[in-house]
């Protein structure tokens, strides 16, 4: 067996009532302040400091209203950008975390290994549907980053494995033998887009992948 390391429809957001409520609150504040000035005792008018304090409260309220409006606009813009990004993946291949590999009738099963901090050794294990080990290999020391690799389909007995899906595991250790973070990424064809949730997702033959889980556009 040989596993080798190759190389180191947008939706419209529901109307928000936050800005409308803030606008009502601002008008109510102005009405209360005007009424207070209208009915104050002429012999005992509001002190300058008190009036200044109330104006400062009004200024803070107005600033918060503008801030809320700006945040709503920013959130809507970000959502639109994410939807467009998801749509741009349609028909392409992506690299996303996976625990499976598909071995074609001929050729290799490509994948990638992602290491945040590098490792002294990376071990890839391929298992069949019953959990038995089909193939295993050490990729050796790898620096931080994404590393492309393939499983050539050979078993531990040097035979060609049957075409189909296999479970795959990856582990990594440092120079002292301690486990380090590692993630295996599989290439998946994007066949559709799901914009119904809080976050856009791409649809692949293996299921739905949230946009934030897409590591790379591979093809």
Secondary structure as UniProt FT lines:
FT   STRAND          3..7
FT   HELIX           18..38
FT   HELIX           42..44
FT   HELIX           48..88
FT   TURN            89..91
FT   STRAND          93..97
FT   STRAND          100..103
FT   STRAND          109..115
FT   STRAND          119..127
FT   TURN            129..130
FT   STRAND          133..142
FT   STRAND          145..151
FT   TURN            156..157
FT   STRAND          164..173
FT   TURN            175..176
FT   STRAND          183..194
FT   STRAND          201..204
FT   TURN            205..206
FT   STRAND          207..210
FT   HELIX           211..213
FT   STRAND          214..217
//
